[in-house]
Amino acid sequence: METIHKICLVFTIVGALNWGLIGFFDFNLVEALFMENAVITRIVYSLVGICGLINIGLLFNHITTDPVK
Protein backbone atom coordinates (compact mmCIF):
# COMPACT_ATOMS: atom_id res chain seq x y z
CA MET A 1 0.00 0.00 0.00
CA GLU A 2 2.93 2.33 0.62
CA THR A 3 3.88 2.17 -3.07
CA ILE A 4 0.39 3.24 -4.12
CA HIS A 5 0.54 6.16 -1.70
CA LYS A 6 3.88 7.28 -3.13
CA ILE A 7 2.60 7.07 -6.70
CA CYS A 8 -0.49 9.05 -5.72
CA LEU A 9 1.68 11.61 -3.97
CA VAL A 10 3.68 12.10 -7.18
CA PHE A 11 0.47 12.60 -9.19
CA THR A 12 -0.80 15.06 -6.60
CA ILE A 13 2.46 17.02 -6.72
CA VAL A 14 2.30 17.13 -10.52
CA GLY A 15 -1.27 18.42 -10.25
CA ALA A 16 -0.24 21.07 -7.76
CA LEU A 17 2.65 22.18 -9.96
CA ASN A 18 0.30 22.37 -12.93
CA TRP A 19 -2.10 24.58 -10.96
CA GLY A 20 0.82 26.74 -9.89
CA LEU A 21 1.87 27.18 -13.51
CA ILE A 22 -1.69 28.06 -14.48
CA GLY A 23 -1.97 30.58 -11.65
CA PHE A 24 1.38 32.28 -12.11
CA PHE A 25 2.00 32.04 -15.84
CA ASP A 26 -1.36 31.06 -17.42
CA PHE A 27 0.39 27.95 -18.76
CA ASN A 28 -1.29 24.54 -18.60
CA LEU A 29 1.47 21.91 -18.64
CA VAL A 30 -0.91 18.96 -19.11
CA GLU A 31 -2.48 20.48 -22.21
CA ALA A 32 0.95 21.48 -23.51
CA LEU A 33 2.28 17.93 -23.11
CA PHE A 34 -0.73 16.18 -24.64
CA MET A 35 -1.52 18.81 -27.28
CA GLU A 36 -4.93 19.63 -25.84
CA ASN A 37 -6.19 16.10 -26.50
CA ALA A 38 -9.41 16.18 -24.49
CA VAL A 39 -9.50 12.46 -23.71
CA ILE A 40 -5.93 12.21 -22.40
CA THR A 41 -6.13 15.45 -20.41
CA ARG A 42 -9.38 14.30 -18.78
CA ILE A 43 -7.73 11.01 -17.85
CA VAL A 44 -4.74 12.83 -16.32
CA TYR A 45 -7.00 15.22 -14.40
CA SER A 46 -9.13 12.30 -13.20
CA LEU A 47 -6.05 10.43 -12.00
CA VAL A 48 -4.82 13.51 -10.14
CA GLY A 49 -8.22 13.89 -8.49
CA ILE A 50 -8.39 10.23 -7.46
CA CYS A 51 -4.84 10.40 -6.12
CA GLY A 52 -5.75 13.50 -4.15
CA LEU A 53 -8.60 11.60 -2.52
CA ILE A 54 -6.27 8.72 -1.69
CA ASN A 55 -3.80 11.19 -0.18
CA ILE A 56 -6.48 12.34 2.23
CA GLY A 57 -5.93 8.95 3.83
CA LEU A 58 -2.26 9.84 4.30
CA LEU A 59 -3.26 12.98 6.11
CA PHE A 60 -5.15 10.99 8.73
CA ASN A 61 -2.90 7.90 8.68
CA HIS A 62 -1.13 8.90 11.88
CA ILE A 63 -4.41 8.72 13.79
CA THR A 64 -4.78 5.00 13.09
CA THR A 65 -1.11 4.06 13.48
CA ASP A 66 -0.16 5.96 16.66
CA PRO A 67 -0.77 4.10 19.89
CA VAL A 68 -3.11 5.73 22.32
CA LYS A 69 -1.15 7.69 24.91
N, C-alpha and C positions, 0 to 999 in steps of 0.2 A: 504494500500500500504506500510505502514511503516513496517509491519510484513514481507512482501516479501523482502524488502530491508535488513532487519536484517538477514533473512535466507540466502540470497545471500551473505551477508558480511561474515557469518560464513563459507560458502562454499569457498569463495575466500581466507579467512585466512587459511583454511585447505590446499588449493592448494598451497598457498605461503609457508606454513610450509613444505609441501611435497617437493617443489622445493629446499628449504633450506637444507633438509635432503639429497636430491640427490646431491646437490652441495658440501656440506661439508663432507658427510660420504658415498657417493655412495650407499645410501639406499633408496629404493622406498617404502614408507609406504603403498600406495594404493595397489601395487602388493603384498606386504607382508600380508596385511589384507585379500585380496580376492584371494590369492594363484594363482596369475598370470592368473586368469580367464579373457580372452580377452574381453568378452562381458561386464562383470561388470565393469572392469577397464575403458573401453571406455565410458560407461555410466557415471561413476564418473567424468572422465576428461571432458566429454561433459557438464555435469552440472556445473562444475567449470568454464568452458569457458563461458557458458551462463550467469552465475552469475556475472562473471567479466564484461561482456557487460552491464548488468543491473546496476552494480555499477558505471559505467561511468556516468550514470544519477545522482547518488549521488554526484559525483564530481562537476557537474554543477548545482545542485539543488539550491544552494544559489543564483544563477543568476536570477532564476525565482521567488523566494520567497522574496527576499529583495526588499523593496520599492525603487523607484528611488530617489536619494538624490540630 
